[in-house]
Amino acid sequence: MLNVDSVSRSFGDRAVLRNVSFPVGSGKLTGFVGANGAGKTTTMRIILGVLAADSGEVTLDGKPLTREIRQRFGYMPEERGLYPKMTVQDQVVYLGRLHGLSRAAAEERTARLLERLGLGERAGEKLEKLSLGNQQRAQVAAALVHEPEVLVLDEPFSGLDPIAVETMVDVLRDRASAGVPVLFSSHQLELVERLCDDLVIIADGEIRAAGDRGALRAQHALPRYQLVVDTDAGWLRDQPGVTLLDLDGPRAVFDLDPGFDDQKVLHAALERGPVRSFGPVVPSLTEIFREVVR
C-alpha cells in the first residue's frame, strides 16, 4: 500500500498542501479529484520525488520511498513528456531500458502494449504525427512498459474518445488486479465514479473526503427517497413527515423528517396500489464533490 501521511508543501508564503493524508490500496484504483489548483499535481510530484515535502512522508508498504523504490513506479504526467521526433516504438523501448529492461524484454513489452492500446500499426510513426488522443495512449505505454509496482497518472483520460477510454480502463484494471496501487486524477467525475474503488477529494490543499467509494456515498447520503407507483403520487404532499421535492406523475422524490420511518410511506403507497420502486436516493460523486468543497 502507498501511504501519504501528513504531507505539507508551500511555495514562498503560499501553502499549497496542508497535512495531506490518504492511502492508495494495493490492487485498488484510487480516484484523486479536485478543482484546478487544488493540489493534485503537487501531491503526485511529491509521491514521485520530483518535489520535496516540507513535512510529512510518503511510504510504500511502510517503508520510506527511496530512489530505488521510485524506479519501480510508473508515472504519466498531465503535460505530455515524450520526444516528438522519435517514433513511438523507439521511445517506449528506450524508456523501458532506462528502467533496467534488456532490449529484448523492452521490445517485447512495447509491442504487446502498443497492440493492446491500439497503436500497433502506428508504432513506427513519429509521435508528432499522431493525434492528441494517440499521443496520450503512447504516454500510457511509456508509463507501463516496465510493469510498475505503483502507478500514478495525472489526467490519463484527457483527449481520449470513448473507445480509447474503455481501452485505458481495461489496462488500468489489469494492473490493479495484479495488486498494483493505482492513483489517477481526472476532471471527468462520472468516469471516476464508475472506475474507482476508493476516492480522494482535495480542495485548497486539504483533503475534504477520502475512503471507499460506496462508504462515502452512504456517509453523504441525505434522508432522501424516490417512489415510483402506477398512479399519480401527489398524495405525498399531505403525508406526515414527508417533504416533497420533485413530482412527475407517478414518480416522486422526497425528504423524510429525522427519525421518520420510511416504511410508513411505503405502506401508504401500497394501500393505494402497486409500487414499482422505492428506496433511498444515493448521491453521485458530483453531488458529494460539490458538498465537501463548498
ABEGO torsion letter per residue (X at the ends): XBBBBGBBBBBEABBABBGBBBBBBBGBBBBBBEBBGAGAAAAAAAAAGABBBABEBBBBGGBBBBAAAAAABBBBBABBABBAABBAAAAAAAAAAAAGBBAAAAAAAAAAAAAAAGAAAAAABBAAABBAAAAAAAAAAAAAAAGBABBBBBGAABGBBAAAAAAAAAAAAAAAAAGBBBBBBBABAAAAAAABABBBBBBGGBBABBEBAAAAAAAABBBBBBBBBABBAAAAAABBGBBBABBBEABBBBBBBBGBBAAAAAAAAAAAEBBABBEBBBBBAAAAAAAAAX
